[in-house]
Every structure is written in structure tokens, then in C-alpha cells.
Amino acid sequence: MELKLARKELDSKPKSIKLEKIIEIVQKEGQKIFYFDKENSHKDLVALVEHFEKNDQSVYLREVKYGLGDDDYMYEIHIL
């Protein structure tokens, strides 16, 4: 599975990250907060949450608004 990280600039393209890399980062740091772009499907983000919950880890998924527009949001996933 490949997900798109949140953009740093509004006119830039989002960078991609593979599930294996996310797992490696979480194992190394113990916990991590990731910000994902709005172009990711909700289904993929739920699959990511379920993957970590199967390994008895706590995962929190929420939508973060950063502007007044309907399209001004990103996803935050906190993995403990």
C-alpha cells in the first residue's frame, strides 16, 4: 500500500510513502504522528489504522481543517 503525505506547499505534489516504511518508522520511534494528503482514499487510511490495531497498537485518525474552504483539510494519524 502506498499513501501520499501532506503537501508542504499548496501548489506542490504530495510525496508518497509505502506501508513498509511507515511500519519501520513506528518500530524505530515507538510512536509517530503522520499527516496525509486529502488525495488519499478514506478506505486506504482505514486499512492503515486496522493494520496497526491488529498489532495491538493504538491508532487515532482525524481530519484536520487548515482553512475555511471545504477542500482545505488533511488527515492526521497518530500511532502509539
Protein Blocks (a to p, Z undefined) as FASTA:
>chain_A
ZZddddfbfkbccddddfklmmmmmmmnopacddddfkbcfklmmmmmmmmmmnopacdd
ddddfbfbfklccdddddZZ
